[in-house]
Amino acid sequence: MKQTHLSLQPSEQAIVTAAATIYAAYIAACRVEDGQEPAWMERSIKAAIRIAKITDESVRAEKEFD
């Protein structure tokens, strides 16, 4: 297997973590059928991005007050 090196920004790392958690929940709920993994991963990523966008619009971080 070819080794891959990724260098993710902190915001990307947060999205990956959230998407993985969402995807794991789909698996635990037996929603992911064999062969459908890529579609459910994509769905999980889109959900994580939506959550991040809504959070960004709803919460003002300390750095945004400057």
CNS distance restraints for C-alpha pairs under 8 A (distance, minus, plus):
assign (resid   8 and name CA) (resid  12 and name CA) 5.69 0.50 0.50
assign (resid   8 and name CA) (resid  13 and name CA) 5.94 0.50 0.50
assign (resid   9 and name CA) (resid  13 and name CA) 6.18 0.50 0.50
assign (resid  10 and name CA) (resid  14 and name CA) 6.27 0.50 0.50
assign (resid  11 and name CA) (resid  15 and name CA) 6.37 0.50 0.50
assign (resid  12 and name CA) (resid  16 and name CA) 6.19 0.50 0.50
assign (resid  13 and name CA) (resid  17 and name CA) 6.20 0.50 0.50
assign (resid  14 and name CA) (resid  18 and name CA) 6.18 0.50 0.50
assign (resid  15 and name CA) (resid  19 and name CA) 5.91 0.50 0.50
assign (resid  15 and name CA) (resid  45 and name CA) 7.21 0.50 0.50
assign (resid  15 and name CA) (resid  48 and name CA) 5.81 0.50 0.50
assign (resid  15 and name CA) (resid  49 and name CA) 6.47 0.50 0.50
assign (resid  15 and name CA) (resid  52 and name CA) 7.44 0.50 0.50
assign (resid  16 and name CA) (resid  20 and name CA) 5.98 0.50 0.50
assign (resid  16 and name CA) (resid  45 and name CA) 7.36 0.50 0.50
assign (resid  16 and name CA) (resid  48 and name CA) 7.97 0.50 0.50
assign (resid  17 and name CA) (resid  21 and name CA) 6.25 0.50 0.50
assign (resid  18 and name CA) (resid  22 and name CA) 6.20 0.50 0.50
assign (resid  18 and name CA) (resid  45 and name CA) 7.92 0.50 0.50
assign (resid  18 and name CA) (resid  48 and name CA) 5.60 0.50 0.50
assign (resid  19 and name CA) (resid  23 and name CA) 5.98 0.50 0.50
assign (resid  19 and name CA) (resid  41 and name CA) 7.55 0.50 0.50
assign (resid  19 and name CA) (resid  44 and name CA) 4.95 0.50 0.50
assign (resid  19 and name CA) (resid  45 and name CA) 4.84 0.50 0.50
assign (resid  19 and name CA) (resid  46 and name CA) 7.97 0.50 0.50
assign (resid  19 and name CA) (resid  47 and name CA) 7.23 0.50 0.50
assign (resid  19 and name CA) (resid  48 and name CA) 5.20 0.50 0.50
assign (resid  20 and name CA) (resid  24 and name CA) 6.00 0.50 0.50
assign (resid  20 and name CA) (resid  44 and name CA) 7.30 0.50 0.50
assign (resid  21 and name CA) (resid  25 and name CA) 6.30 0.50 0.50
assign (resid  22 and name CA) (resid  26 and name CA) 6.45 0.50 0.50
assign (resid  22 and name CA) (resid  44 and name CA) 5.61 0.50 0.50
assign (resid  22 and name CA) (resid  47 and name CA) 7.94 0.50 0.50
assign (resid  22 and name CA) (resid  48 and name CA) 7.60 0.50 0.50
assign (resid  23 and name CA) (resid  27 and name CA) 6.32 0.50 0.50
assign (resid  23 and name CA) (resid  40 and name CA) 6.84 0.50 0.50
assign (resid  23 and name CA) (resid  41 and name CA) 6.13 0.50 0.50
assign (resid  23 and name CA) (resid  44 and name CA) 5.43 0.50 0.50
assign (resid  24 and name CA) (resid  28 and name CA) 6.07 0.50 0.50
assign (resid  25 and name CA) (resid  29 and name CA) 6.08 0.50 0.50
assign (resid  26 and name CA) (resid  30 and name CA) 6.35 0.50 0.50
assign (resid  26 and name CA) (resid  31 and name CA) 5.29 0.50 0.50
assign (resid  26 and name CA) (resid  32 and name CA) 6.27 0.50 0.50
assign (resid  26 and name CA) (resid  40 and name CA) 7.83 0.50 0.50
assign (resid  27 and name CA) (resid  31 and name CA) 5.83 0.50 0.50
assign (resid  27 and name CA) (resid  32 and name CA) 5.43 0.50 0.50
assign (resid  32 and name CA) (resid  36 and name CA) 6.21 0.50 0.50
assign (resid  32 and name CA) (resid  37 and name CA) 6.27 0.50 0.50
assign (resid  32 and name CA) (resid  40 and name CA) 6.66 0.50 0.50
assign (resid  33 and name CA) (resid  37 and name CA) 7.09 0.50 0.50
assign (resid  36 and name CA) (resid  40 and name CA) 6.46 0.50 0.50
assign (resid  37 and name CA) (resid  41 and name CA) 6.04 0.50 0.50
assign (resid  38 and name CA) (resid  42 and name CA) 6.16 0.50 0.50
assign (resid  39 and name CA) (resid  43 and name CA) 6.19 0.50 0.50
assign (resid  40 and name CA) (resid  44 and name CA) 6.05 0.50 0.50
assign (resid  41 and name CA) (resid  45 and name CA) 6.19 0.50 0.50
assign (resid  42 and name CA) (resid  46 and name CA) 6.18 0.50 0.50
assign (resid  43 and name CA) (resid  47 and name CA) 6.18 0.50 0.50
assign (resid  44 and name CA) (resid  48 and name CA) 6.17 0.50 0.50
assign (resid  45 and name CA) (resid  49 and name CA) 6.20 0.50 0.50
assign (resid  46 and name CA) (resid  50 and name CA) 6.19 0.50 0.50
assign (resid  47 and name CA) (resid  51 and name CA) 6.21 0.50 0.50
assign (resid  48 and name CA) (resid  52 and name CA) 6.19 0.50 0.50
assign (resid  49 and name CA) (resid  53 and name CA) 6.12 0.50 0.50
assign (resid  50 and name CA) (resid  54 and name CA) 6.14 0.50 0.50
assign (resid  51 and name CA) (resid  55 and name CA) 6.05 0.50 0.50
assign (resid  52 and name CA) (resid  56 and name CA) 6.06 0.50 0.50
assign (resid  53 and name CA) (resid  57 and name CA) 6.22 0.50 0.50
assign (resid  54 and name CA) (resid  58 and name CA) 6.07 0.50 0.50
assign (resid  55 and name CA) (resid  59 and name CA) 5.84 0.50 0.50
assign (resid  56 and name CA) (resid  60 and name CA) 7.19 0.50 0.50
assign (resid  60 and name CA) (resid  64 and name CA) 6.11 0.50 0.50
assign (resid  60 and name CA) (resid  65 and name CA) 7.46 0.50 0.50
assign (resid  61 and name CA) (resid  65 and name CA) 7.23 0.50 0.50
assign (resid  62 and name CA) (resid  66 and name CA) 7.82 0.50 0.50
